Amino acid sequence: MVIEDDVEMQRLLARMTRSLAEDCDVTVVGDGAQALEALRTASTPPDVVLLDLLLPGLDGYAVLERMKATPSLAH
């Protein structure tokens, strides 16, 4: 999962991730609230999360804290 508000950086990170593992699914979200919703509703948690810490609104630090507080996402 790529959590990044800059569209160009989203594209770059998604492309780089896919080039490393062609069969992987990359979910891209643009802010912290969308990220938490996507994480909560995913059938399985992502293996890797690339998280921009300086997001507008709910920043990356808050996303990390909420992930740690959610048992299914804490790992």
All heavy atoms as a GROMACS GRO file, in nm:
protein
  561
    1MET      N    1   0.083  -0.116   0.000
    1MET     CA    2   0.000   0.000   0.000
    1MET      C    3   0.089   0.124   0.000
    1MET      O    4   0.186   0.131   0.075
    1MET     CB    5  -0.092   0.000   0.123
    1MET     CG    6  -0.175   0.125   0.135
    1MET     SD    7  -0.293   0.121   0.271
    1MET     CE    8  -0.414   0.014   0.199
    2VAL      N    9   0.054   0.218  -0.085
    2VAL     CA   10   0.123   0.346  -0.093
    2VAL      C   11   0.028   0.452  -0.038
    2VAL      O   12  -0.084   0.467  -0.088
    2VAL     CB   13   0.163   0.380  -0.238
    2VAL    CG1   14   0.219   0.520  -0.247
    2VAL    CG2   15   0.262   0.278  -0.293
    3ILE      N   16   0.072   0.522   0.066
    3ILE     CA   17  -0.007   0.629   0.126
    3ILE      C   18   0.072   0.758   0.105
    3ILE      O   19   0.170   0.784   0.174
    3ILE     CB   20  -0.032   0.603   0.276
    3ILE    CG1   21  -0.093   0.464   0.296
    3ILE    CG2   22  -0.120   0.713   0.335
    3ILE    CD1   23  -0.092   0.417   0.439
    4GLU      N   24   0.028   0.835   0.008
    4GLU     CA   25   0.104   0.952  -0.038
    4GLU      C   26   0.007   1.051  -0.098
    4GLU      O   27  -0.080   1.013  -0.177
    4GLU     CB   28   0.208   0.908  -0.141
    4GLU     CG   29   0.278   1.017  -0.215
    4GLU     CD   30   0.361   1.106  -0.127
    4GLU    OE1   31   0.452   1.057  -0.059
    4GLU    OE2   32   0.334   1.228  -0.127
    5ASP      N   33   0.020   1.180  -0.063
    5ASP     CA   34  -0.071   1.280  -0.116
    5ASP      C   35  -0.024   1.340  -0.249
    5ASP      O   36  -0.106   1.394  -0.324
    5ASP     CB   37  -0.096   1.392  -0.014
    5ASP     CG   38   0.031   1.463   0.028
    5ASP    OD1   39   0.134   1.397   0.045
    5ASP    OD2   40   0.026   1.587   0.045
    6ASP      N   41   0.101   1.331  -0.282
    6ASP     CA   42   0.153   1.384  -0.408
    6ASP      C   43   0.132   1.281  -0.520
    6ASP      O   44   0.185   1.170  -0.513
    6ASP     CB   45   0.302   1.415  -0.392
    6ASP     CG   46   0.361   1.474  -0.517
    6ASP    OD1   47   0.400   1.395  -0.606
    6ASP    OD2   48   0.367   1.598  -0.527
    7VAL      N   49   0.057   1.320  -0.622
    7VAL     CA   50   0.018   1.227  -0.729
    7VAL      C   51   0.140   1.173  -0.804
    7VAL      O   52   0.147   1.054  -0.835
    7VAL     CB   53  -0.081   1.295  -0.827
    7VAL    CG1   54  -0.113   1.204  -0.944
    7VAL    CG2   55  -0.207   1.333  -0.754
    8GLU      N   56   0.237   1.257  -0.831
    8GLU     CA   57   0.357   1.211  -0.903
    8GLU      C   58   0.435   1.109  -0.819
    8GLU      O   59   0.484   1.009  -0.871
    8GLU     CB   60   0.447   1.329  -0.942
    8GLU     CG   61   0.386   1.417  -1.049
    8GLU     CD   62   0.357   1.340  -1.177
    8GLU    OE1   63   0.443   1.261  -1.221
    8GLU    OE2   64   0.247   1.359  -1.232
    9MET      N   65   0.445   1.134  -0.690
    9MET     CA   66   0.514   1.040  -0.601
    9MET      C   67   0.435   0.910  -0.589
    9MET      O   68   0.494   0.802  -0.583
    9MET     CB   69   0.537   1.103  -0.464
    9MET     CG   70   0.623   1.018  -0.374
    9MET     SD   71   0.788   0.982  -0.439
    9MET     CE   72   0.869   1.136  -0.416
   10GLN      N   73   0.302   0.918  -0.589
   10GLN     CA   74   0.219   0.798  -0.589
   10GLN      C   75   0.254   0.710  -0.708
   10GLN      O   76   0.274   0.589  -0.694
   10GLN     CB   77   0.069   0.833  -0.599
   10GLN     CG   78   0.008   0.890  -0.477
   10GLN     CD   79  -0.136   0.932  -0.502
   10GLN    OE1   80  -0.186   0.933  -0.615
   10GLN    NE2   81  -0.205   0.969  -0.395
   11ARG      N   82   0.258   0.772  -0.824
   11ARG     CA   83   0.287   0.697  -0.948
   11ARG      C   84   0.426   0.634  -0.943
   11ARG      O   85   0.444   0.519  -0.980
   11ARG     CB   86   0.275   0.789  -1.069
   11ARG     CG   87   0.134   0.828  -1.100
   11ARG     CD   88   0.128   0.915  -1.224
   11ARG     NE   89  -0.007   0.965  -1.241
   11ARG     CZ   90  -0.037   1.088  -1.274
   11ARG    NH1   91   0.058   1.177  -1.299
   11ARG    NH2   92  -0.163   1.126  -1.288
   12LEU      N   93   0.523   0.712  -0.898
   12LEU     CA   94   0.660   0.663  -0.891
   12LEU      C   95   0.672   0.544  -0.796
   12LEU      O   96   0.729   0.440  -0.830
   12LEU     CB   97   0.754   0.775  -0.847
   12LEU     CG   98   0.900   0.734  -0.823
   12LEU    CD1   99   0.965   0.688  -0.952
   12LEU    CD2  100   0.978   0.849  -0.761
   13LEU      N  101   0.618   0.558  -0.676
   13LEU     CA  102   0.627   0.450  -0.577
   13LEU      C  103   0.551   0.326  -0.621
   13LEU      O  104   0.600   0.213  -0.603
   13LEU     CB  105   0.577   0.498  -0.441
   13LEU     CG  106   0.664   0.605  -0.373
   13LEU    CD1  107   0.594   0.661  -0.251
   13LEU    CD2  108   0.800   0.548  -0.338
   14ALA      N  109   0.436   0.344  -0.680
   14ALA     CA  110   0.359   0.229  -0.729
   14ALA      C  111   0.435   0.159  -0.842
   14ALA      O  112   0.444   0.036  -0.845
   14ALA     CB  113   0.221   0.273  -0.776
   15ARG      N  114   0.491   0.236  -0.933
   15ARG     CA  115   0.567   0.178  -1.045
   15ARG      C  116   0.691   0.104  -0.994
   15ARG      O  117   0.721  -0.007  -1.038
   15ARG     CB  118   0.606   0.287  -1.145
   15ARG     CG  119   0.667   0.235  -1.273
   15ARG     CD  120   0.686   0.343  -1.379
   15ARG     NE  121   0.768   0.453  -1.331
   15ARG     CZ  122   0.725   0.580  -1.320
   15ARG    NH1  123   0.602   0.612  -1.352
   15ARG    NH2  124   0.806   0.673  -1.277
   16MET      N  125   0.762   0.162  -0.900
   16MET     CA  126   0.881   0.098  -0.844
   16MET      C  127   0.844  -0.031  -0.772
   16MET      O  128   0.913  -0.132  -0.786
   16MET     CB  129   0.953   0.194  -0.748
   16MET     CG  130   1.020   0.309  -0.818
   16MET     SD  131   1.087   0.433  -0.703
   16MET     CE  132   1.203   0.338  -0.610
   17THR      N  133   0.735  -0.029  -0.698
   17THR     CA  134   0.691  -0.149  -0.626
   17THR      C  135   0.655  -0.260  -0.722
   17THR      O  136   0.694  -0.375  -0.705
   17THR     CB  137   0.572  -0.115  -0.534
   17THR    OG1  138   0.611  -0.010  -0.445
   17THR    CG2  139   0.528  -0.235  -0.455
   18ARG      N  140   0.580  -0.224  -0.826
   18ARG     CA  141   0.541  -0.325  -0.926
   18ARG      C  142   0.661  -0.380  -1.002
   18ARG      O  143   0.661  -0.496  -1.042
   18ARG     CB  144   0.440  -0.265  -1.023
   18ARG     CG  145   0.304  -0.246  -0.961
   18ARG     CD  146   0.202  -0.195  -1.062
   18ARG     NE  147   0.078  -0.165  -0.994
   18ARG     CZ  148   0.031  -0.041  -0.973
   18ARG    NH1  149   0.098   0.063  -1.018
   18ARG    NH2  150  -0.083  -0.024  -0.910
   19SER      N  151   0.765  -0.299  -1.021
   19SER     CA  152   0.883  -0.348  -1.092
   19SER      C  153   0.961  -0.448  -1.007
   19SER      O  154   1.030  -0.535  -1.061
   19SER     CB  155   0.974  -0.231  -1.132
   19SER     OG  156   1.042  -0.178  -1.021
   20LEU      N  157   0.949  -0.439  -0.875
   20LEU     CA  158   1.017  -0.533  -0.786
   20LEU      C  159   0.941  -0.664  -0.773
   20LEU      O  160   1.001  -0.769  -0.751
   20LEU     CB  161   1.037  -0.470  -0.648
   20LEU     CG  162   1.131  -0.351  -0.643
   20LEU    CD1  163   1.125  -0.286  -0.507
   20LEU    CD2  164   1.273  -0.395  -0.676
   21ALA      N  165   0.809  -0.656  -0.781
   21ALA     CA  166   0.726  -0.774  -0.767
   21ALA      C  167   0.607  -0.759  -0.862
   21ALA      O  168   0.505  -0.701  -0.826
   21ALA     CB  169   0.678  -0.789  -0.624
   22GLU      N  170   0.621  -0.811  -0.982
   22GLU     CA  171   0.522  -0.789  -1.086
   22GLU      C  172   0.384  -0.843  -1.052
   22GLU      O  173   0.284  -0.792  -1.100
   22GLU     CB  174   0.570  -0.850  -1.218
   22GLU     CG  175   0.691  -0.780  -1.274
   22GLU     CD  176   0.744  -0.846  -1.400
   22GLU    OE1  177   0.676  -0.933  -1.455
   22GLU    OE2  178   0.853  -0.808  -1.442
   23ASP      N  179   0.377  -0.946  -0.970
   23ASP     CA  180   0.248  -1.006  -0.938
   23ASP      C  181   0.180  -0.943  -0.816
   23ASP      O  182   0.074  -0.988  -0.773
   23ASP     CB  183   0.262  -1.156  -0.918
   23ASP     CG  184   0.355  -1.191  -0.803
   23ASP    OD1  185   0.439  -1.108  -0.768
   23ASP    OD2  186   0.342  -1.301  -0.749
   24CYS      N  187   0.238  -0.837  -0.760
   24CYS     CA  188   0.180  -0.777  -0.641
   24CYS      C  189   0.069  -0.679  -0.678
   24CYS      O  190   0.067  -0.622  -0.787
   24CYS     CB  191   0.286  -0.707  -0.557
   24CYS     SG  192   0.345  -0.553  -0.625
   25ASP      N  193  -0.026  -0.664  -0.587
   25ASP     CA  194  -0.131  -0.565  -0.600
   25ASP      C  195  -0.088  -0.443  -0.519
   25ASP      O  196  -0.053  -0.456  -0.401
   25ASP     CB  197  -0.263  -0.617  -0.546
   25ASP     CG  198  -0.320  -0.730  -0.629
   25ASP    OD1  199  -0.306  -0.724  -0.753
   25ASP    OD2  200  -0.375  -0.824  -0.571
   26VAL      N  201  -0.092  -0.327  -0.581
   26VAL     CA  202  -0.054  -0.203  -0.512
   26VAL      C  203  -0.179  -0.117  -0.497
   26VAL      O  204  -0.242  -0.081  -0.596
   26VAL     CB  205   0.055  -0.126  -0.589
   26VAL    CG1  206   0.090   0.003  -0.517
   26VAL    CG2  207   0.179  -0.212  -0.608
   27THR      N  208  -0.213  -0.089  -0.373
   27THR     CA  209  -0.323   0.002  -0.343
   27THR      C  210  -0.263   0.139  -0.315
   27THR      O  211  -0.168   0.150  -0.237
   27THR     CB  212  -0.402  -0.047  -0.219
   27THR    OG1  213  -0.451  -0.178  -0.245
   27THR    CG2  214  -0.516   0.047  -0.187
   28VAL      N  215  -0.318   0.241  -0.378
   28VAL     CA  216  -0.267   0.377  -0.360
   28VAL      C  217  -0.379   0.463  -0.302
   28VAL      O  218  -0.491   0.464  -0.354
   28VAL     CB  219  -0.220   0.437  -0.495
   28VAL    CG1  220  -0.173   0.580  -0.477
   28VAL    CG2  221  -0.112   0.351  -0.557
   29VAL      N  222  -0.348   0.530  -0.192
   29VAL     CA  223  -0.444   0.622  -0.130
   29VAL      C  224  -0.374   0.756  -0.105
   29VAL      O  225  -0.253   0.762  -0.089
   29VAL     CB  226  -0.504   0.566   0.000
   29VAL    CG1  227  -0.591   0.446  -0.029
   29VAL    CG2  228  -0.398   0.532   0.100
   30GLY      N  229  -0.455   0.863  -0.099
   30GLY     CA  230  -0.399   0.996  -0.094
   30GLY      C  231  -0.399   1.066   0.040
   30GLY      O  232  -0.344   1.174   0.052
   31ASP      N  233  -0.459   1.006   0.142
   31ASP     CA  234  -0.454   1.069   0.273
   31ASP      C  235  -0.471   0.965   0.384
   31ASP      O  236  -0.503   0.849   0.358
   31ASP     CB  237  -0.557   1.181   0.287
   31ASP     CG  238  -0.701   1.136   0.280
   31ASP    OD1  239  -0.737   1.037   0.348
   31ASP    OD2  240  -0.781   1.199   0.208
   32GLY      N  241  -0.449   1.010   0.506
   32GLY     CA  242  -0.451   0.918   0.620
   32GLY      C  243  -0.586   0.855   0.646
   32GLY      O  244  -0.594   0.736   0.679
   33ALA      N  245  -0.693   0.930   0.632
   33ALA     CA  246  -0.827   0.875   0.656
   33ALA      C  247  -0.859   0.767   0.554
   33ALA      O  248  -0.911   0.660   0.589
   33ALA     CB  249  -0.931   0.986   0.651
   34GLN      N  250  -0.826   0.790   0.427
   34GLN     CA  251  -0.847   0.689   0.323
   34GLN      C  252  -0.762   0.566   0.352
   34GLN      O  253  -0.807   0.453   0.330
   34GLN     CB  254  -0.809   0.743   0.185
   34GLN     CG  255  -0.902   0.845   0.129
   34GLN     CD  256  -0.849   0.901  -0.003
   34GLN    OE1  257  -0.735   0.877  -0.042
   34GLN    NE2  258  -0.933   0.977  -0.071
   35ALA      N  259  -0.642   0.588   0.400
   35ALA     CA  260  -0.552   0.476   0.430
   35ALA      C  261  -0.611   0.387   0.539
   35ALA      O  262  -0.613   0.264   0.525
   35ALA     CB  263  -0.416   0.529   0.474
   36LEU      N  264  -0.658   0.447   0.647
   36LEU     CA  265  -0.715   0.367   0.755
   36LEU      C  266  -0.837   0.292   0.709
   36LEU      O  267  -0.857   0.176   0.746
   36LEU     CB  268  -0.747   0.457   0.875
   36LEU     CG  269  -0.626   0.511   0.949
   36LEU    CD1  270  -0.669   0.611   1.055
   36LEU    CD2  271  -0.545   0.398   1.010
   37GLU      N  272  -0.921   0.354   0.629
   37GLU     CA  273  -1.039   0.286   0.576
   37GLU      C  274  -0.998   0.168   0.488
   37GLU      O  275  -1.052   0.058   0.498
   37GLU     CB  276  -1.127   0.384   0.499
   37GLU     CG  277  -1.253   0.323   0.444
   37GLU     CD  278  -1.348   0.272   0.553
   37GLU    OE1  279  -1.342   0.319   0.668
   37GLU    OE2  280  -1.431   0.184   0.520
   38ALA      N  281  -0.901   0.190   0.400
   38ALA     CA  282  -0.854   0.083   0.311
   38ALA      C  283  -0.791  -0.030   0.391
   38ALA      O  284  -0.812  -0.148   0.360
   38ALA     CB  285  -0.755   0.138   0.209
   39LEU      N  286  -0.716   0.003   0.496
   39LEU     CA  287  -0.654  -0.099   0.580
   39LEU      C  288  -0.760  -0.180   0.655
   39LEU      O  289  -0.750  -0.301   0.666
   39LEU     CB  290  -0.557  -0.035   0.678
   39LEU     CG  291  -0.426   0.017   0.618
   39LEU    CD1  292  -0.357   0.112   0.715
   39LEU    CD2  293  -0.335  -0.098   0.580
   40ARG      N  294  -0.859  -0.112   0.706
   40ARG     CA  295  -0.964  -0.179   0.783
   40ARG      C  296  -1.052  -0.269   0.697
   40ARG      O  297  -1.101  -0.371   0.744
   40ARG     CB  298  -1.052  -0.076   0.854
   40ARG     CG  299  -0.984  -0.010   0.970
   40ARG     CD  300  -1.078   0.080   1.046
   40ARG     NE  301  -1.004   0.152   1.149
   40ARG     CZ  302  -1.007   0.283   1.166
   40ARG    NH1  303  -1.082   0.358   1.091
   40ARG    NH2  304  -0.935   0.338   1.261
   41THR      N  305  -1.074  -0.230   0.573
   41THR     CA  306  -1.166  -0.306   0.487
   41THR      C  307  -1.096  -0.407   0.396
   41THR      O  308  -1.163  -0.483   0.328
   41THR     CB  309  -1.250  -0.210   0.400
   41THR    OG1  310  -1.162  -0.132   0.318
   41THR    CG2  311  -1.336  -0.120   0.487
   42ALA      N  312  -0.964  -0.410   0.398
   42ALA     CA  313  -0.890  -0.505   0.314
   42ALA      C  314  -0.916  -0.648   0.362
   42ALA      O  315  -0.925  -0.672   0.483
   42ALA     CB  316  -0.741  -0.475   0.319
   43SER      N  317  -0.927  -0.740   0.268
   43SER     CA  318  -0.949  -0.880   0.306
   43SER      C  319  -0.827  -0.936   0.381
   43SER      O  320  -0.842  -1.021   0.469
   43SER     CB  321  -0.981  -0.964   0.183
   43SER     OG  322  -0.879  -0.954   0.088
   44THR      N  323  -0.710  -0.890   0.344
   44THR     CA  324  -0.587  -0.924   0.417
   44THR      C  325  -0.504  -0.797   0.430
   44THR      O  326  -0.504  -0.714   0.339
   44THR     CB  327  -0.503  -1.032   0.344
   44THR    OG1  328  -0.470  -0.984   0.214
   44THR    CG2  329  -0.577  -1.163   0.334
   45PRO      N  330  -0.433  -0.781   0.540
   45PRO     CA  331  -0.350  -0.662   0.554
   45PRO      C  332  -0.236  -0.663   0.453
   45PRO      O  333  -0.189  -0.770   0.413
   45PRO     CB  334  -0.296  -0.670   0.697
   45PRO     CG  335  -0.335  -0.800   0.752
   45PRO     CD  336  -0.427  -0.867   0.657
   46PRO      N  337  -0.191  -0.546   0.410
   46PRO     CA  338  -0.080  -0.542   0.314
   46PRO      C  339   0.049  -0.593   0.376
   46PRO      O  340   0.069  -0.586   0.497
   46PRO     CB  341  -0.069  -0.393   0.278
   46PRO     CG  342  -0.132  -0.321   0.392
   46PRO     CD  343  -0.235  -0.413   0.450
   47ASP      N  344   0.135  -0.647   0.290
   47ASP     CA  345   0.267  -0.693   0.336
   47ASP      C  346   0.359  -0.576   0.363
   47ASP      O  347   0.446  -0.583   0.451
   47ASP     CB  348   0.330  -0.785   0.231
   47ASP     CG  349   0.255  -0.915   0.217
   47ASP    OD1  350   0.211  -0.970   0.320
   47ASP    OD2  351   0.238  -0.962   0.103
   48VAL      N  352   0.341  -0.467   0.287
   48VAL     CA  353   0.427  -0.349   0.298
   48VAL      C  354   0.340  -0.225   0.290
   48VAL      O  355   0.249  -0.218   0.208
   48VAL     CB  356   0.532  -0.345   0.184
   48VAL    CG1  357   0.614  -0.218   0.189
   48VAL    CG2  358   0.621  -0.468   0.189
   49VAL      N  359   0.372  -0.127   0.374
   49VAL     CA  360   0.306   0.003   0.368
   49VAL      C  361   0.414   0.109   0.351
   49VAL      O  362   0.505   0.120   0.434
   49VAL     CB  363   0.224   0.031   0.497
   49VAL    CG1  364   0.167   0.172   0.494
   49VAL    CG2  365   0.114  -0.072   0.515
   50LEU      N  366   0.403   0.186   0.243
   50LEU     CA  367   0.491   0.301   0.222
   50LEU      C  368   0.409   0.424   0.262
   50LEU      O  369   0.312   0.459   0.195
   50LEU     CB  370   0.535   0.309   0.076
   50LEU     CG  371   0.610   0.188   0.022
   50LEU    CD1  372   0.639   0.204  -0.126
   50LEU    CD2  373   0.737   0.165   0.100
   51LEU      N  374   0.448   0.487   0.371
   51LEU     CA  375   0.366   0.591   0.433
   51LEU      C  376   0.439   0.725   0.437
   51LEU      O  377   0.546   0.737   0.496
   51LEU     CB  378   0.331   0.546   0.576
   51LEU     CG  379   0.258   0.645   0.666
   51LEU    CD1  380   0.123   0.684   0.607
   51LEU    CD2  381   0.242   0.585   0.804
   52ASP      N  382   0.379   0.824   0.373
   52ASP     CA  383   0.426   0.962   0.382
   52ASP      C  384   0.388   1.012   0.521
   52ASP      O  385   0.272   1.005   0.560
   52ASP     CB  386   0.359   1.045   0.273
   52ASP     CG  387   0.401   1.192   0.273
   52ASP    OD1  388   0.485   1.231   0.356
   52ASP    OD2  389   0.348   1.267   0.189
   53LEU      N  390   0.482   1.061   0.597
   53LEU     CA  391   0.452   1.107   0.733
   53LEU      C  392   0.391   1.246   0.736
   53LEU      O  393   0.324   1.283   0.831
   53LEU     CB  394   0.579   1.104   0.818
   53LEU     CG  395   0.637   0.965   0.844
   53LEU    CD1  396   0.767   0.975   0.920
   53LEU    CD2  397   0.538   0.876   0.915
   54LEU      N  398   0.411   1.324   0.630
   54LEU     CA  399   0.362   1.461   0.627
   54LEU      C  400   0.240   1.473   0.536
   54LEU      O  401   0.244   1.541   0.433
   54LEU     CB  402   0.474   1.556   0.582
   54LEU     CG  403   0.599   1.553   0.669
   54LEU    CD1  404   0.706   1.642   0.612
   54LEU    CD2  405   0.565   1.593   0.812
   55LEU      N  406   0.133   1.407   0.573
   55LEU     CA  407   0.008   1.412   0.498
   55LEU      C  408  -0.079   1.525   0.552
   55LEU      O  409  -0.074   1.557   0.671
   55LEU     CB  410  -0.069   1.280   0.515
   55LEU     CG  411  -0.004   1.155   0.458
   55LEU    CD1  412  -0.075   1.031   0.509
   55LEU    CD2  413  -0.006   1.160   0.306
   56PRO      N  414  -0.163   1.584   0.466
   56PRO     CA  415  -0.259   1.684   0.517
   56PRO      C  416  -0.368   1.614   0.598
   56PRO      O  417  -0.399   1.497   0.576
   56PRO     CB  418  -0.316   1.745   0.388
   56PRO     CG  419  -0.298   1.641   0.284
   56PRO     CD  420  -0.174   1.564   0.322
   57GLY      N  421  -0.425   1.686   0.692
   57GLY     CA  422  -0.531   1.626   0.775
   57GLY      C  423  -0.471   1.526   0.872
   57GLY      O  424  -0.387   1.560   0.955
   58LEU      N  425  -0.511   1.402   0.860
   58LEU     CA  426  -0.459   1.294   0.944
   58LEU      C  427  -0.320   1.256   0.893
   58LEU      O  428  -0.307   1.193   0.788
   58LEU     CB  429  -0.555   1.174   0.938
   58LEU     CG  430  -0.530   1.060   1.034
   58LEU    CD1  431  -0.549   1.106   1.178
   58LEU    CD2  432  -0.622   0.945   1.002
   59ASP      N  433  -0.216   1.298   0.965
   59ASP     CA  434  -0.081   1.276   0.915
   59ASP      C  435  -0.034   1.132   0.936
   59ASP      O  436  -0.101   1.052   0.999
   59ASP     CB  437   0.018   1.376   0.975
   59ASP     CG  438   0.041   1.358   1.124
   59ASP    OD1  439   0.008   1.252   1.180
   59ASP    OD2  440   0.097   1.451   1.184
   60GLY      N  441   0.082   1.101   0.881
   60GLY     CA  442   0.136   0.967   0.888
   60GLY      C  443   0.162   0.919   1.029
   60GLY      O  444   0.149   0.800   1.059
   61TYR      N  445   0.199   1.010   1.118
   61TYR     CA  446   0.222   0.971   1.257
   61TYR      C  447   0.093   0.923   1.322
   61TYR      O  448   0.093   0.824   1.396
   61TYR     CB  449   0.281   1.089   1.336
   61TYR     CG  450   0.417   1.132   1.287
   61TYR    CD1  451   0.432   1.246   1.210
   61TYR    CD2  452   0.531   1.056   1.316
   61TYR    CE1  453   0.557   1.286   1.163
   61TYR    CE2  454   0.655   1.094   1.271
   61TYR     CZ  455   0.668   1.209   1.194
   61TYR     OH  456   0.792   1.246   1.148
   62ALA      N  457  -0.017   0.990   1.294
   62ALA     CA  458  -0.147   0.949   1.348
   62ALA      C  459  -0.190   0.816   1.288
   62ALA      O  460  -0.248   0.731   1.357
   62ALA     CB  461  -0.252   1.057   1.322
   63VAL      N  462  -0.162   0.797   1.159
   63VAL     CA  463  -0.194   0.670   1.094
   63VAL      C  464  -0.119   0.557   1.163
   63VAL      O  465  -0.176   0.452   1.195
   63VAL     CB  466  -0.162   0.673   0.943
   63VAL    CG1  467  -0.176   0.535   0.880
   63VAL    CG2  468  -0.252   0.773   0.871
   64LEU      N  469   0.010   0.578   1.189
   64LEU     CA  470   0.090   0.476   1.258
   64LEU      C  471   0.034   0.444   1.396
   64LEU      O  472   0.024   0.327   1.435
   64LEU     CB  473   0.235   0.523   1.271
   64LEU     CG  474   0.320   0.516   1.147
   64LEU    CD1  475   0.457   0.579   1.173
   64LEU    CD2  476   0.336   0.373   1.101
   65GLU      N  477  -0.004   0.545   1.471
   65GLU     CA  478  -0.059   0.524   1.605
   65GLU      C  479  -0.188   0.443   1.599
   65GLU      O  480  -0.209   0.353   1.678
   65GLU     CB  481  -0.082   0.656   1.677
   65GLU     CG  482   0.046   0.724   1.719
   65GLU     CD  483   0.132   0.638   1.809
   65GLU    OE1  484   0.080   0.576   1.904
   65GLU    OE2  485   0.254   0.630   1.784
   66ARG      N  486  -0.273   0.475   1.503
   66ARG     CA  487  -0.400   0.401   1.490
   66ARG      C  488  -0.377   0.259   1.442
   66ARG      O  489  -0.448   0.167   1.481
   66ARG     CB  490  -0.496   0.477   1.400
   66ARG     CG  491  -0.541   0.606   1.467
   66ARG     CD  492  -0.647   0.676   1.392
   66ARG     NE  493  -0.671   0.805   1.453
   66ARG     CZ  494  -0.760   0.891   1.410
   66ARG    NH1  495  -0.834   0.862   1.305
   66ARG    NH2  496  -0.777   1.006   1.470
   67MET      N  497  -0.277   0.241   1.356
   67MET     CA  498  -0.243   0.105   1.312
   67MET      C  499  -0.195   0.023   1.431
   67MET      O  500  -0.234  -0.092   1.449
   67MET     CB  501  -0.137   0.108   1.203
   67MET     CG  502  -0.189   0.154   1.068
   67MET     SD  503  -0.058   0.173   0.945
   67MET     CE  504  -0.012   0.001   0.918
   68LYS      N  505  -0.110   0.081   1.515
   68LYS     CA  506  -0.058   0.011   1.633
   68LYS      C  507  -0.170  -0.025   1.730
   68LYS      O  508  -0.163  -0.127   1.799
   68LYS     CB  509   0.044   0.098   1.706
   68LYS     CG  510   0.175   0.112   1.635
   68LYS     CD  511   0.267   0.200   1.718
   68LYS     CE  512   0.384   0.251   1.641
   68LYS     NZ  513   0.467   0.343   1.720
   69ALA      N  514  -0.274   0.058   1.736
   69ALA     CA  515  -0.385   0.036   1.830
   69ALA      C  516  -0.489  -0.062   1.775
   69ALA      O  517  -0.578  -0.102   1.849
   69ALA     CB  518  -0.453   0.170   1.860
   70THR      N  519  -0.474  -0.102   1.650
   70THR     CA  520  -0.567  -0.196   1.588
   70THR      C  521  -0.500  -0.332   1.580
   70THR      O  522  -0.402  -0.348   1.507
   70THR     CB  523  -0.606  -0.149   1.446
   70THR    OG1  524  -0.657  -0.015   1.455
   70THR    CG2  525  -0.709  -0.240   1.383
   71PRO      N  526  -0.547  -0.431   1.655
   71PRO     CA  527  -0.479  -0.561   1.661
   71PRO      C  528  -0.449  -0.624   1.525
   71PRO      O  529  -0.342  -0.680   1.505
   71PRO     CB  530  -0.574  -0.648   1.743
   71PRO     CG  531  -0.648  -0.551   1.829
   71PRO     CD  532  -0.664  -0.428   1.745
   72SER      N  533  -0.542  -0.614   1.432
   72SER     CA  534  -0.519  -0.678   1.300
   72SER      C  535  -0.416  -0.604   1.217
   72SER      O  536  -0.366  -0.659   1.117
   72SER     CB  537  -0.651  -0.688   1.223
   72SER     OG  538  -0.703  -0.558   1.197
   73LEU      N  539  -0.381  -0.482   1.253
   73LEU     CA  540  -0.284  -0.402   1.177
   73LEU      C  541  -0.155  -0.378   1.253
   73LEU      O  542  -0.061  -0.321   1.199
   73LEU     CB  543  -0.346  -0.267   1.139
   73LEU     CG  544  -0.473  -0.271   1.058
   73LEU    CD1  545  -0.527  -0.130   1.041
   73LEU    CD2  546  -0.448  -0.336   0.924
   74ALA      N  547  -0.150  -0.418   1.377
   74ALA     CA  548  -0.037  -0.383   1.464
   74ALA      C  549   0.096  -0.442   1.420
   74ALA      O  550   0.202  -0.388   1.451
   74ALA     CB  551  -0.067  -0.425   1.608
   75HIS      N  552   0.093  -0.552   1.345
   75HIS     CA  553   0.219  -0.613   1.305
   75HIS      C  554   0.284  -0.532   1.195
   75HIS      O  555   0.395  -0.540   1.164
   75HIS     CB  556   0.198  -0.758   1.261
   75HIS     CG  557   0.130  -0.770   1.130
   75HIS    ND1  558  -0.005  -0.758   1.117
   75HIS    CD2  559   0.179  -0.796   1.006
   75HIS    CE1  560  -0.038  -0.774   0.989
   75HIS    NE2  561   0.070  -0.796   0.920
   0.00000   0.00000   0.00000
